[in-house]
Amino acid sequence: MVEGYCVKCKEKVTIKDAEQVIMKNGRPAVRGICPDSGTKVYRIGATL
């Protein structure tokens, strides 16, 4: 379970449908959806 900060909820949430991606600058990140508000949540760094 990966946690990220939801800007809309203003709290740490467990990222739903988390997937590892590579950003444009080549750094790894985890992208997913906030389970409460449905907004996109990113966490920079390889955590999966």
C-alpha positions, 0 to 999 in steps of 0.5 A, a space after each residue: 500500500 502506497 501513501 501519497 498526499 492529496 492536495 484536495 483533501 489536504 491529508 495523506 491517503 492510500 493511493 488507489 489503482 497505484 501504478 509505477 511511471 517514469 516522469 519526463 525527467 527520467 525519475 520514477 514515480 507512483 501515480 494513482 487516484 485518491 479514494 475519497 475525492 477521486 483526484 490524481 495523486 502522485 508520489 515521487 520516488 520508486 516505492 512499488 
